[in-house]
Amino acid sequence: MEKKISEDLIFLPDFKEFEYEKWSTLLESRVGITVPKEREAFLQTKIWSRMRELRVKSFSDYWLIVKNGITGNIEWNELLDRLTVHETSFFRHMPSYDLVKNDFTKVLNKKRKCHYKIWSVSCSTGEEPYSLAMMLQSLKAKFKKEGIYYGVTATDVSKPALSIANNAFYSELKLDNINSEYYQYINRINNNIFAIKTEIKKRVAFGVFNLFKINEMPTIKFDIIFCQNVLIYFSKEKKIEILESLKRFLHVGGILVLSPTDIGQWKSENMTRIDYRRTLAYKLN
């Protein structure tokens, strides 16, 4: 029998000024994400959608749930997933991928042996790191060069999103953004679903990571840091702090790839803006 939904759960409850301040402060203190006043409606509706699932009628009642010890931490992760996971796709913003392709091609042309490492900073449900891995695998196969290896480290703050990424099953609709040359790296499960093949999956390592705590991460050097569509969540001051911290994880000559809209002109010691069409990227000198 279908359950009757209470009218209290159909309409958004009032989101008073003190509640906006309380929830936005909690989000910023825990993960560094800033929700400006003009995005108050976004915050309200995302929290409310989770409240409806739990059949909680007021923001104050839900606040008590989130702040309640271990169970509160579990619920916080559920809420965080709704607040931070954005819609993504394979090969989103091709100029950025072309920039990486150009850099890896230079490596294949010049070096006999190397380990080429990429960090996908905010990988969401996995489309970005798998796109990078398919592209690099295809290039490596074309050059038929021994001794050159690659790997993609993929991180995100959302455990549910990473679970999807690890499983690597995607809707057939997402094929629209994948060039046919990469179809060799996917398996069609049925008319609705495809999966990433094992040879690509094994080149990608996923892990939970809170960018707000970047200075606690062990220093691992990368050739490419792919940091797109995540800095929008942070204040301008925090963006600069994160960018300065990311430098620590680059090899000399390594490239930091950002979204063109992530930040305005950023000037930093030993970082040079790369002149490559419709991209925003910097090289460590």
C-alpha positions in Angstrom: 0.0 0.0 0.0 1.3 3.4 -0.9 2.2 5.6 2.1 0.5 8.9 2.4 2.9 11.8 2.5 2.3 14.4 5.1 1.6 17.8 3.8 4.3 19.1 6.1 6.8 17.2 3.9 5.5 18.6 0.6 6.3 22.3 1.2 9.7 23.7 2.1 9.7 24.8 5.7 11.0 28.3 6.6 14.7 28.7 6.4 15.4 31.6 8.7 18.5 33.8 8.6 20.0 32.1 11.7 19.5 28.7 10.1 21.3 29.8 6.9 24.2 31.1 9.1 24.3 27.9 11.2 24.3 25.5 8.2 26.6 27.5 6.0 29.1 27.9 8.9 29.0 24.2 9.6 29.7 23.4 6.0 32.6 25.9 5.8 34.2 24.7 9.1 34.1 21.0 8.2 35.0 21.0 4.5 35.9 24.6 3.7 32.9 25.0 1.3 31.4 28.5 1.1 27.7 29.0 0.3 27.2 32.7 -0.3 23.9 34.4 0.5 22.8 34.3 -3.1 22.9 30.5 -3.0 20.9 30.2 0.1 18.0 28.6 -1.9 20.4 25.9 -3.1 21.4 25.1 0.5 17.8 25.1 1.7 16.5 22.7 -1.0 19.4 20.3 -0.8 19.0 19.9 3.0 15.2 19.7 2.6 15.4 16.9 0.0 17.3 14.8 2.5 14.9 15.8 5.3 12.0 14.5 3.1 13.7 11.1 2.8 14.0 10.9 6.5 10.5 12.3 7.0 11.9 15.1 9.2 9.7 18.2 9.3 11.9 21.0 10.5 15.5 22.2 9.9 16.0 22.4 13.7 15.1 18.7 14.1 17.4 17.7 11.3 20.2 19.8 12.9 19.9 17.7 16.0 20.2 14.5 13.9 23.4 15.7 12.1 25.0 16.8 15.4 24.2 13.5 17.2 27.5 11.7 17.7 28.4 8.7 15.4 25.0 8.5 13.8 25.3 12.2 13.1 28.6 11.7 11.3 27.0 9.1 9.1 24.1 11.4 8.3 26.5 14.2 7.7 28.2 12.2 4.9 24.8 11.5 3.3 24.0 15.2 3.3 27.5 16.2 2.1 27.0 13.9 -0.9 24.0 16.0 -1.9 25.7 19.3 -1.4 28.9 18.5 -3.3 28.4 15.9 -6.0 27.9 17.7 -9.3 26.7 16.4 -12.6 29.7 15.4 -14.6 30.5 13.6 -17.9 33.3 11.9 -19.8 35.8 14.2 -21.5 34.2 17.3 -20.1 36.0 20.4 -21.5 38.0 18.8 -24.3 40.6 21.6 -24.5 41.9 20.6 -21.0 42.2 17.0 -22.1 43.9 18.0 -25.3 46.5 19.9 -23.2 47.2 16.7 -21.2 47.3 14.6 -24.4 49.9 17.1 -25.8 52.0 16.8 -22.7 51.9 13.0 -22.6 52.8 12.8 -26.3 55.9 14.8 -25.6 56.9 12.3 -22.9 56.3 9.4 -25.3 58.5 11.1 -28.0 61.4 11.9 -25.7 61.7 9.4 -22.8 62.5 5.7 -22.8 61.4 5.1 -19.2 59.2 7.0 -16.8 56.1 6.8 -14.6 53.6 9.4 -15.6 51.3 10.3 -12.8 48.0 12.3 -12.8 45.9 13.4 -9.9 42.2 13.9 -10.5 41.5 16.1 -7.5 37.6 16.0 -7.5 36.7 12.9 -9.4 33.1 12.7 -8.4 31.6 9.4 -9.9 34.7 8.6 -11.9 34.1 10.0 -15.4 37.1 12.3 -15.3 39.8 9.9 -14.2 38.5 7.1 -16.6 38.6 9.7 -19.4 42.2 10.5 -18.6 43.1 6.8 -18.4 41.4 5.9 -21.7 43.2 8.7 -23.5 46.6 7.8 -22.1 46.1 4.1 -22.8 45.2 4.9 -26.4 48.3 7.1 -26.8 50.6 4.6 -25.3 49.2 1.8 -27.5 49.8 3.9 -30.6 53.4 4.6 -29.8 54.1 1.0 -28.8 56.8 2.2 -26.4 58.0 0.0 -23.6 59.1 1.3 -20.2 56.6 4.1 -20.0 53.9 3.7 -17.4 51.0 5.8 -16.2 48.6 5.9 -13.3 45.7 8.1 -12.2 45.1 8.9 -8.6 41.4 10.0 -8.2 40.0 11.6 -5.0 36.8 13.0 -3.8 35.1 14.0 -0.5 32.0 11.9 -1.2 32.1 8.2 -0.3 28.9 7.4 -2.2 30.3 9.0 -5.4 33.5 7.0 -5.1 31.5 3.8 -4.7 29.9 4.5 -8.1 33.3 5.3 -9.5 34.8 2.0 -8.3 32.0 0.0 -9.7 32.4 1.8 -13.1 28.9 1.2 -14.5 27.4 4.1 -16.4 24.3 5.0 -18.3 24.3 4.6 -22.0 23.5 8.3 -22.4 27.0 9.1 -21.2 28.5 7.5 -24.3 27.6 10.7 -26.2 30.7 12.4 -24.8 33.1 9.5 -25.5 34.9 9.4 -28.9 34.4 6.1 -30.7 38.2 5.5 -30.7 37.8 4.8 -26.9 34.9 2.3 -27.3 37.5 -0.5 -27.1 37.9 0.3 -23.4 34.2 -0.2 -22.5 31.8 -3.2 -22.3 28.2 -2.9 -23.3 26.2 -4.6 -20.6 22.8 -4.0 -22.2 21.0 -1.2 -24.1 21.0 1.0 -21.0 24.4 0.4 -19.2 28.1 0.1 -20.1 31.1 -0.6 -17.9 34.7 0.4 -18.0 37.1 -2.5 -18.9 39.5 -3.9 -16.3 42.6 -2.7 -18.2 41.5 0.9 -17.6 40.1 0.4 -14.1 43.4 -1.0 -12.9 45.2 2.2 -13.9 43.0 4.3 -11.6 43.2 4.3 -7.8 40.3 6.0 -5.9 40.4 7.4 -2.4 38.5 9.7 0.0 40.1 13.1 0.3 38.9 16.4 1.8 40.6 19.2 -0.2 40.0 21.4 2.9 42.7 19.3 4.6 45.2 19.3 1.7 48.1 20.2 4.0 47.6 16.9 5.8 48.2 14.8 2.7 51.6 13.1 2.2 53.6 14.7 -0.5 53.4 12.6 -3.7 54.7 14.2 -6.9 52.5 14.3 -10.0 53.1 15.3 -13.7 49.5 16.5 -14.0 47.1 17.8 -11.4 43.6 17.9 -12.9 41.6 20.2 -10.6 38.3 21.2 -12.4 34.9 22.2 -11.2 35.7 22.1 -7.5 37.2 25.5 -6.6 33.8 27.1 -7.2 32.8 25.8 -3.8 35.5 27.8 -1.9 36.0 31.4 -1.0 38.6 33.4 -3.0 41.0 33.3 -0.1 40.6 29.5 0.3 41.0 29.0 -3.5 44.4 30.8 -3.3 45.4 28.7 -0.3 44.5 25.5 -2.1 46.3 26.5 -5.3 49.5 27.3 -3.4 49.3 23.9 -1.6 48.8 22.0 -4.9 52.1 23.3 -6.1 53.8 21.1 -3.5 52.5 18.0 -5.3 53.9 18.9 -8.8 57.2 17.7 -10.3 59.3 20.5 -11.8 57.7 20.9 -15.2 54.4 19.5 -13.9 51.1 21.1 -15.0 48.2 22.2 -12.9 45.0 22.2 -15.0 42.0 24.2 -13.8 38.6 25.1 -15.2 38.7 28.4 -17.1 36.2 29.9 -14.7 37.8 28.7 -11.5 39.7 31.8 -10.7 40.9 35.0 -12.3 44.5 35.9 -12.9 46.6 33.9 -10.4 50.3 34.8 -9.9 52.5 32.5 -7.9 56.2 32.1 -7.6 57.7 29.5 -10.0 54.3 29.0 -11.7 53.9 30.1 -15.3 50.6 30.4 -17.2 50.5 28.0 -20.2 49.2 29.5 -23.4 47.0 26.8 -24.7 43.6 27.4 -26.4 40.6 27.9 -24.1 42.4 26.4 -21.0 43.5 27.6 -17.7 46.7 25.9 -16.7 50.1 26.6 -15.0 53.5 24.9 -15.2 55.9 24.6 -12.2 59.3 25.9 -13.2 
